[in-house]
Amino acid sequence: MRVRNRKNIRQNFGVASCLALFAIACAFAQQPGASTKPSPSGYVLGPDDQIVIRALDGFDIGDKPVLIGTNGDITLPLIGRVKAAGLTVEQFETALADLLKKYIHDPQISVMVTEFRSQPVSVFGAVTTPGVVQLRGRKTLYEVLSMAGGPRETAGSTVSIIRLLENGPIPLPGAGPDPTGRYSTAELDMQQILDGRNPAANIEIKPHDVISVSQGNGRTVYVVGDVQRAGAFNLGGQRTISVLSALSMAGGLGHTAKPEQAKVFRPSPDGQKHEEIAVNIKQILVGKAEDIGLRPEDVLVVPTSSRKVFTTVIVSGTLAAAVSAAIYAGVIVH
C-alpha cells in the first residue's frame, strides 16, 4: 500500500510539474490577450499569430497568449521547440497532445487564436477603408472587399489582383505572370463581382494577395446645358450609363430645355476629334427611341430654348468649344 501511494504521489507530482511549466511558458507572452473566441475551423497558423493553449481536463495551463515566432515555432518546457506555422488549429492541438502523452495521461488540449496576424491581404484604391485585412479562414474576393468597407462611389470599373506565384497562379482567364516572374496578376470587371453575374470570378483570396480597386478618375460622364445640376458624374463600377440615368443624376431637365435636340459628344482616342451623336430624349422618355449607353468622358448636352446663361463644368480637350456651342445651337426666342 505504501509503495502504491508513493507511485501515485510521483505521478501527481509529474502532472503538476508539467502544468506549472506550461503556465510559466504562457507567462512569457509578449502582449496581453484579447477575449478568446473559437478559432475558425481549418485556420492555418502562421508567424506572428498569438495563441492561447488550455487543457480541457480541468487543469488551466495559462491565460496569456503565446506568440508564434517568425520561424513559425513556439518553445515550451519539456517539449522544447514545436512547429506551429503551417498547421491548422486542429492539427496543432493534435500535435501538442501527442507530445504531452509522455507526461500527461490522455491530454485534452485546446488552442485558440487571440490575434490573427499571419495571413494579411492588402486592399488598396477606391475602397472605404484601404489597408491590410487579416484572413480568418477561407474568404472570397467579394468577402475581402466587404471587409475593407466595399468600393467607394468614386470607384472605377476594374479590380486587380496580384499573387505570389508560390501560392499558385490566379485561377482566372487572362491571368499571367508579371515581368519579374514572381507574381501572378489578373484584372476583373468590378460590376461582375458586385452583382454576382460571374460567380467563377469570385475567387478565393490567398494570404499576401494584393487587391487594388481602380479609381474613378477618367471614368466620368458630363451632363451640361439646361438641366437642374450640370456637372461631372462618376460611372462607379459600371462601364456605361444610360442617358436617362445620367439625366437623373443631373436632377432632370430644366424648364426651358429642348430634349429633342440633345447631343452626345464622344472624344476620339487621339483626343483631337470628337463624334456627335443625336439623342432625342423626348422620344426616349416615352419609349419611342432606344436609350444609349454613355461611355467615360462622354458629354451629354441639353440645349435651351431661352437666352438663359448656364454655368457648365470644365470639359477637357477640344470638346469644350463644341459643347459650349451646342448648348445654344438650337436657341429659339419666344
Secondary structure as GFF3:
##gff-version 3
##sequence-region A 1 334
A	DSSP	alpha_helix	2	27	.	.	.	ID=ss1
A	DSSP	beta_strand	50	55	.	.	.	ID=ss2
A	DSSP	beta_strand	66	67	.	.	.	ID=ss3
A	DSSP	beta_strand	73	76	.	.	.	ID=ss4
A	DSSP	beta_strand	80	83	.	.	.	ID=ss5
A	DSSP	alpha_helix	89	100	.	.	.	ID=ss6
A	DSSP	beta_strand	109	115	.	.	.	ID=ss7
A	DSSP	beta_strand	120	125	.	.	.	ID=ss8
A	DSSP	beta_strand	131	134	.	.	.	ID=ss9
A	DSSP	beta_strand	139	140	.	.	.	ID=ss10
A	DSSP	alpha_helix	141	147	.	.	.	ID=ss11
A	DSSP	beta_strand	155	164	.	.	.	ID=ss12
A	DSSP	three_ten_helix	165	167	.	.	.	ID=ss13
A	DSSP	beta_strand	176	177	.	.	.	ID=ss14
A	DSSP	beta_strand	183	189	.	.	.	ID=ss15
A	DSSP	alpha_helix	190	195	.	.	.	ID=ss16
A	DSSP	three_ten_helix	199	201	.	.	.	ID=ss17
A	DSSP	beta_strand	204	205	.	.	.	ID=ss18
A	DSSP	beta_strand	210	215	.	.	.	ID=ss19
A	DSSP	beta_strand	220	225	.	.	.	ID=ss20
A	DSSP	beta_strand	231	234	.	.	.	ID=ss21
A	DSSP	beta_strand	241	242	.	.	.	ID=ss22
A	DSSP	alpha_helix	243	249	.	.	.	ID=ss23
A	DSSP	three_ten_helix	259	261	.	.	.	ID=ss24
A	DSSP	beta_strand	262	267	.	.	.	ID=ss25
A	DSSP	beta_strand	274	279	.	.	.	ID=ss26
A	DSSP	alpha_helix	281	285	.	.	.	ID=ss27
A	DSSP	beta_strand	293	294	.	.	.	ID=ss28
A	DSSP	beta_strand	299	302	.	.	.	ID=ss29
A	DSSP	alpha_helix	319	327	.	.	.	ID=ss30
###
